Structure formats: C-alpha cells, structure tokens
Amino acid sequence: MTDDPELRASDADRDRVATMLGEAYATGRLTTVEHADRLEAVYTAKTMGELVPLTRDLPELSGRPSALASLEKQSVSATFSKVVKRGRWIASRHTHLAATFGALIVDLSQAVLPGREITVSVSAFAAKMIIRVPPNAQVIDEVGALFAKRQVSGGEGGDGPVIRIVGTATFGKVIVARTITDWNLHGDA
C-alpha cells in the first residue's frame, strides 16, 4: 500500500484488498462472518489508512503472480462431458464458461468474488449451461441466443454483487438461477 494513510483510496485499491480477503476466506484464514464484515468495511473505506487494518493479519498476494493472474481471469469448460463447479472457490473478475455437447453447472452462490462486479462470458454450443448466482446479486444479462433457450430467474436482486453475463448460446440452453429449484433439477443436477 502507501505510506500516506490520508490518501484517498481508489476502486482498484479496494478491489485489491477485496481480492486478498477472498483468498483468505477461501483458504480458511477468515470465517464467513469475518470475511463479510471486512468486505463491507473495504467498500465503505475512503482512505488508504482505513484499508490497512483489514489485511494487516493476512499474507500478501504480491509474491504469487500466478494467484493474482488466476484471480483476474480463468476458464471452466465441458466438452462431451458434464462438469460441476460449486462450493467455496475463488471466482475471477473475468470468468469464461464454455460448453460444447455437454453440460456445465457453475455455482457462484458460495464462491468468493474478487470485487463488487464480475463478468462471466459464456459460450454454449449444443450444450446446457447453468449458472447459479447469490440471491442478492444484481444480474446484467447480455447473452445472445441462436436456436437456443435463455432463462434468467427474477429473484430479489439488490445490494449484492453485480454479475454481468455476456456471450452466446447456439443450439443450447443457458439458465441463470438464484436457487436450485429455478432450473427444475434436483440434487447435484
């Protein structure tokens, strides 16, 4: 960070601290409550001095360039197969999902998000793709469809993370859901 605690914090500064907190939560260094409390403090912080105490007891990410790169961008794909990604995992700021002749189910409801907004790009060809978002997420749907079905559940929306979904579905199905019942499947789909 900086030596001047009175310097105003930028969105990039807040996102970097949020990424560190997400890594700490995903590796078990913070509980769910600690993570939520600190994350709220991150996004209300106005100065660099307010950000410093939030990560003082956590290891720096800067020595691990591959970890920082994976937090910025990652891909999950399924080709002629079914892939399910769920539980507590670290999502990236830009996550690309690709499914071809298969099924891809990605659950973001328990994932650690690296900031207030993430972009999920989708590419579904003759495949089914299900993306579960947190109940309080604000979903921005920009997916195009050609001979395909798109379904985005209503839900509450609100003060949660902004999840922008972009891309295309061709001869397939893309479902964005807030609960498992939104996609009419049971169990692990």
C-alpha positions as CSV (number, residue, x, y, z in Angstrom):
1,M,0.0,0.0,0.0
2,T,1.2,3.5,0.6
3,D,2.9,5.3,3.5
4,D,0.3,8.1,3.5
5,P,-2.8,6.9,5.3
6,E,-4.8,10.1,4.4
7,L,-4.5,9.4,0.7
8,R,-7.9,8.7,-0.9
9,A,-8.5,5.0,-1.8
10,S,-9.3,4.2,-5.4
11,D,-11.7,1.5,-6.7
12,A,-8.6,-0.5,-7.7
13,D,-7.2,-0.3,-4.1
14,R,-10.5,-1.5,-2.7
15,D,-10.6,-4.4,-5.3
16,R,-7.1,-5.4,-4.4
17,V,-7.9,-5.6,-0.7
18,A,-11.2,-7.5,-1.5
19,T,-9.1,-10.0,-3.5
20,M,-6.8,-10.5,-0.5
21,L,-9.8,-11.1,1.7
22,G,-11.3,-13.5,-0.8
23,E,-8.1,-15.5,-0.8
24,A,-8.0,-15.5,3.0
25,Y,-11.6,-16.7,3.1
26,A,-11.1,-19.4,0.5
27,T,-8.0,-20.8,2.3
28,G,-9.8,-20.8,5.7
29,R,-7.9,-17.8,7.3
30,L,-11.2,-15.9,7.7
31,T,-14.6,-17.1,8.8
32,T,-17.7,-16.3,6.7
33,V,-18.7,-13.6,9.2
34,E,-15.1,-12.1,9.3
35,H,-15.0,-12.0,5.5
36,A,-18.4,-10.3,5.2
37,D,-17.6,-7.7,7.9
38,R,-14.2,-6.9,6.4
39,L,-15.6,-6.8,2.9
40,E,-18.2,-4.3,4.0
41,A,-15.5,-2.2,5.5
42,V,-13.5,-2.3,2.3
43,Y,-16.3,-0.9,0.2
44,T,-17.1,1.9,2.7
45,A,-13.4,2.9,3.2
46,K,-12.5,6.3,1.9
47,T,-8.8,6.4,2.7
48,M,-5.8,4.1,2.4
49,G,-5.5,4.3,6.2
50,E,-8.9,2.6,6.6
51,L,-7.8,-0.3,4.3
52,V,-4.6,-1.2,6.1
53,P,-6.1,-2.7,9.3
54,L,-8.3,-5.0,7.2
55,T,-5.4,-7.1,5.8
56,R,-2.7,-6.5,8.5
57,D,-3.0,-10.0,9.8
58,L,-3.1,-11.7,6.3
59,P,-0.3,-12.7,4.0
60,E,0.4,-10.6,0.9
61,L,-0.6,-11.9,-2.5
62,S,2.0,-9.9,-4.4
63,G,4.7,-12.7,-4.1
64,R,2.4,-15.1,-6.0
65,P,1.9,-13.7,-9.5
66,S,0.1,-16.9,-10.7
67,A,-2.5,-16.5,-7.9
68,L,-3.1,-12.8,-8.9
69,A,-3.4,-13.8,-12.5
70,S,-6.0,-16.5,-11.8
71,L,-8.0,-14.1,-9.7
72,E,-8.2,-11.8,-12.7
73,K,-9.1,-14.4,-15.4
74,Q,-10.0,-18.1,-15.5
75,S,-11.8,-20.6,-17.7
76,V,-14.1,-23.5,-16.9
77,S,-15.1,-25.8,-19.8
78,A,-17.0,-29.0,-20.6
79,T,-16.7,-30.8,-23.9
80,F,-18.6,-34.0,-24.4
81,S,-18.9,-34.2,-20.6
82,K,-20.7,-32.8,-17.6
83,V,-18.7,-30.5,-15.3
84,V,-20.0,-29.2,-11.9
85,K,-18.1,-26.4,-10.0
86,R,-19.6,-25.5,-6.7
87,G,-18.8,-24.9,-3.0
88,R,-16.3,-22.4,-1.7
89,W,-14.0,-21.5,-4.6
90,I,-12.4,-18.3,-5.8
91,A,-14.1,-16.9,-8.9
92,S,-12.2,-14.5,-11.1
93,R,-13.1,-11.0,-12.1
94,H,-13.4,-12.3,-15.7
95,T,-14.6,-15.9,-15.8
96,H,-15.2,-17.7,-19.2
97,L,-17.5,-20.6,-19.3
98,A,-17.6,-22.9,-22.4
99,A,-19.7,-26.0,-23.0
100,T,-19.8,-28.0,-26.2
101,F,-22.0,-31.1,-26.5
102,G,-22.2,-31.3,-22.7
103,A,-23.3,-29.7,-19.5
104,L,-21.6,-27.1,-17.4
105,I,-23.0,-26.2,-13.9
106,V,-21.3,-23.3,-12.1
107,D,-22.5,-22.3,-8.7
108,L,-21.4,-18.8,-7.6
109,S,-23.6,-18.7,-4.6
110,Q,-20.8,-19.8,-2.2
111,A,-17.9,-18.6,-4.3
112,V,-15.6,-15.9,-3.2
113,L,-15.9,-13.0,-5.6
114,P,-12.9,-10.7,-6.1
115,G,-14.9,-7.5,-6.1
116,R,-18.3,-5.9,-6.4
117,E,-18.6,-6.7,-10.1
118,I,-17.6,-9.7,-12.1
119,T,-18.1,-10.6,-15.7
120,V,-19.0,-14.1,-16.8
121,S,-18.7,-14.8,-20.5
122,V,-20.5,-17.8,-21.8
123,S,-20.1,-19.9,-24.9
124,A,-22.6,-22.8,-25.2
125,F,-22.9,-24.8,-28.4
126,A,-25.3,-27.8,-28.3
127,A,-24.9,-27.8,-24.6
128,K,-26.7,-26.9,-21.3
129,M,-25.2,-24.3,-19.0
130,I,-26.5,-23.4,-15.6
131,I,-25.1,-20.5,-13.6
132,R,-26.3,-20.1,-10.0
133,V,-25.9,-16.7,-8.5
134,P,-26.3,-15.4,-5.0
135,P,-29.9,-14.5,-4.1
136,N,-29.0,-10.8,-3.6
137,A,-26.9,-10.5,-6.9
138,Q,-27.7,-7.9,-9.5
139,V,-27.6,-9.8,-12.8
140,I,-27.0,-8.0,-16.0
141,D,-28.0,-10.4,-18.8
142,E,-26.3,-9.7,-22.2
143,V,-26.3,-13.2,-23.6
144,G,-27.3,-13.7,-27.3
145,A,-29.1,-16.8,-28.4
146,L,-29.4,-18.5,-31.8
147,F,-31.7,-21.5,-31.9
148,A,-31.3,-21.6,-28.1
149,K,-33.1,-21.1,-24.8
150,R,-32.1,-18.5,-22.3
151,Q,-33.7,-18.2,-18.8
152,V,-32.8,-15.7,-16.1
153,S,-34.7,-16.1,-12.9
154,G,-36.2,-13.0,-11.3
155,G,-35.4,-13.2,-7.7
156,E,-34.7,-10.4,-5.2
157,G,-31.7,-8.7,-6.7
158,G,-30.4,-5.9,-4.5
159,D,-27.3,-4.8,-2.7
160,G,-25.2,-7.9,-3.6
161,P,-22.5,-8.3,-6.2
162,V,-23.1,-7.2,-9.8
163,I,-22.7,-10.2,-12.1
164,R,-22.6,-9.3,-15.8
165,I,-23.2,-12.3,-18.1
166,V,-22.2,-11.9,-21.7
167,G,-21.7,-14.3,-24.7
168,T,-23.7,-16.6,-26.9
169,A,-25.7,-19.8,-26.8
170,T,-26.2,-21.7,-30.0
171,F,-28.4,-24.8,-30.2
172,G,-28.3,-25.0,-26.4
173,K,-29.6,-23.7,-23.2
174,V,-28.3,-21.1,-20.7
175,I,-30.0,-20.7,-17.3
176,V,-29.1,-18.1,-14.7
177,A,-30.7,-19.1,-11.4
178,R,-30.9,-17.9,-7.8
179,T,-31.9,-21.2,-6.4
180,I,-31.7,-24.9,-7.4
181,T,-35.5,-25.0,-8.0
182,D,-35.1,-22.3,-10.6
183,W,-33.6,-24.8,-13.0
184,N,-36.1,-27.6,-12.3
185,L,-33.3,-30.1,-11.3
186,H,-32.7,-31.7,-8.0
187,G,-29.6,-32.9,-6.2
188,D,-26.4,-32.3,-8.0
189,A,-28.1,-31.9,-11.3
